[in-house]
Amino acid sequence: MSYCINPHCPKPIDLANANNPICRNCGSQLLLQNRYRVLKQLGQGGFGNTFEIDDGGKTKVLKVLTDNNSKAVELFQQEAKVLRMLKSVGIPKVEADGYFTVLPKNSSLPLHCLVMEKIEGVNLEQWMEFRKYQLKHKN
């Protein structure tokens, strides 16, 4: 299965794209940097999306910035730089070439991408739910 990360793709999930290098629905690259194949979406937030990807048989995480404002891009690039430098358990490893941009078909704005190690285990939302933890909001 290949998932198309083009935000304007009419059908990002298409079984017919399983081994295609190009999305048959929008013409965007499916094999990013000639090595990463996006398998499924893991999450979606205000500034971007996260995906599970395959890198030659190894599962990793791809974070894609969907907001192209200059401050968001600057912070995203800073995150990539810091993650490349940090080496600690629980912090995802990012390789030197882990940050790159992709220009989707028929788009003038690039997607900023960051590939990182996938750390197995529960995410924060699952952890909070498991412990019946609720955030207390101050009014």
Sequence and secondary structure as in RCSB ss.txt:
>XXXX:A:sequence
MSYCINPHCPKPIDLANANNPICRNCGSQLLLQNRYRVLKQLGQGGFGNTFEIDDGGKTKVLKVLTDNNSKAVEL
FQQEAKVLRMLKSVGIPKVEADGYFTVLPKNSSLPLHCLVMEKIEGVNLEQWMEFRKYQLKHKN
>XXXX:A:secstr
  B   TT S SB GGGTT SB TTT  BSEETTTEEEEEEEEE SSEEEEEEEETTEEEEEEEE    HHHHHH
HHHHHHHHHH   TTS    TT EEEE  TT SS EEEEEEE   S  HHHHHHHTT       
